[in-house]
Amino acid sequence: MPNRLFGRGSFVETSRIAEILRTETTGGLLLVGAAVAALIWANTPWSETYETVSDYAFGPAALHLHLTVEEWAADGLLAIFFFVAGLELKREFVAGDLRDPRRAALPVAAAVGGMAAPAVIYVIVNATMAGGAPRGWAIPTATDIAFALAVLGLINTHLPTALRTFLLTLAVVDDLLAITIIAAFYTTSLHPLPLLLALIPLAVFGVLVQKRVRWWWLLLPLALVTWALVHASGVHATVAGVLLAFTVPVRRRSPGDGPGLAEHFEHRWRPLSAGLAVPVFAFFSAGVTVSAAGGFGDPVLVGIVAGLVIGKTAGVLGSTWLVQRFTRAELARGLSWWDVLGLAVLAGVGFTVALLIAELAFGAGTDRDANAKLGILVGSLLAAAISTVLLRGRNTHYRELVAEEERDDDSDGIPDVYQRDDRR
């Protein structure tokens, strides 16, 4: 049997992914609602009230934690988002279908290509246009899975499981690469002592979770201390979320132990991340005053829009073609390159991480930041609109594929198509 791109994977993994996607779709709708509300409020006569709330500061100054509401959302709540992303990434590569290098090659290559191409396009635009700002090269590189799934939910498109799984995995790898970029390129001042001290509670947290300790009253304070020390070091505090996630074991000690600790934590924290952390961050970051932006000819705005719409499409589609070319794999039955194109365009919906990088690159509230945020909004909406046209045109065919995936003639709880795959 030839190697297939966008294969279904196992039924167990498919069921787990489906549960994740349901949570992320709901969170995506909340994210979109929060962003729209912030955008409307920031462009009304009451915009000063929005800025006053965003800029209200609280917290202990002695611990470097006297932060504005907007900073608490970006540095604190997004650490939860990256903790969940780290758990998902580790789970995929340790126990998921992506532990197989042949299955991992496609989403990893697509994620890398989908980050490199937008960055190159952004740099070219900002290096050739007057008044360009190449420092923002990383802004259009990350896909927002919640926003993308919200688009799919709003247009009622029945994508097959394999395509949704690919989109989720690509976005998770994107998140890991994005947090690496943030740590490496957007750390303005590094204080080694707090960073070294952060290793102590991180190590204790790691030892406890490796022993399968689940006591929140013990683990949560250690996580908070780790986060606070990483924040004080000058490295963006969201890095702490990923580091903590990577210490959590994935596998069960024995088959009868119930879900692994990573799966347990992910199940507990994903609703909080998707339903609260990301929407609140979006609310306090997306409220850009349109009149404050430099216009649609601004190089930062043009670079971001071109990166999200053209760069993401070229990067994801091109990387997928290269994987197919060098592995001599075939697309899964029922799928065509038109479907890959639609998915590649949808990957250009960037929001949460893009907004975070914009603030790190240019400073929250600056004119450059306003231009960047407007570019993120315009680029994401364009990508969503174009992908809607591409994917809706195939929706009848997708319905047939999904109906086949869900058919269970013997009523044993496992769709027949997965049993046929196992026999092959």
JORA-V918135 format. One line per field, one symbol per residue. ss: DSSP state (~ for helix, > for strand, _ for the rest). phi: phi as a letter, one per 20 degrees, with the letter a starting at -180 (. if undefined). burial: + if it has 24 or more other ideal C-beta (glycine too) atoms within 12 Angstrom, else -. A space follows every 50 residues. Layout:
# JORA-V918135
ss->???
phi->???
burial->???
This chain:
# JORA-V918135
ss->___>>_____~~~~~~~~~~~~~~~~~~~~~~~~~~~~~~~~____~~~~ ~~~~~_>>__~~~___>>~~~~~~~~~~~~~~~~~~~~~~~~~~__~~~_ ~~~~~~~~~~~~~~~~~~~~~~~~~~~~_____~~~__~~~___~~~~~~ ~~~~~_____~~~~~~~~~~~~~~~~~~~~~~~~~______~~~~~~~~~ ~~~~~~~~~~_____~~~~~~~~~~~~~~~~~~____~~~~~~~~~____ ____~~~___~~~~~~~~~~~~~~~~~~~~~~~~~____~~~______~~ ~~~~~~~~~~~~~~~~~~~~~~~~~~~__>>_____~~~~~~~~~~____ _~~~~~~~~~~~____~~~~~~~~~~~~~~~~~~~~~~~~~~__~~~~~~ ~~~~~~_________~~~~~~~~_
phi->.ffdemffnfffffffffffffffffffffffffffffffffddfefffg ffffefdbofffdmcedfgfffffeeffffgfffffffffffeecefefe gfffgfffffffffeffffffgfgfeedefmfcggegegeedeeffffff ffffeleeffgffffgfffgfffgfffffffgfedcefbddffgffffff ffffgfffffemfdfffdfffffffggffffffofgffggffffffeefe fffbgeenffffffffffeggfffecgfffgffedeeeegfefenfefff ffffffffeefffffffffffffffeeledfggndcfffffgfffffffd bgfffffffffdnfneffffffffffffffffffffffffeffdffffgf fffffefcfelendgfffffffff
burial->---++++++++-++-+++++++++++++++++++++-++-+++------+ +-++----------+-++++++++++++++++++++++++++++++++-- --+++++++++++++++++++++-++-----+++++++++++++++++++ +++-+-+++++++++++++++++++++++++++-+++------++--++- ++--++-++--+------+--+++++++++++++++++++++++++++++ --------+++++++++-++-+++++++++++++++++++--++---+++ +++++++++++++++++++++-++----+-+++++---++++++++++++ ++++++++++++-++-++++++++++++++++++-+++-+++-+--++-- ++-+++--------+-++--+---
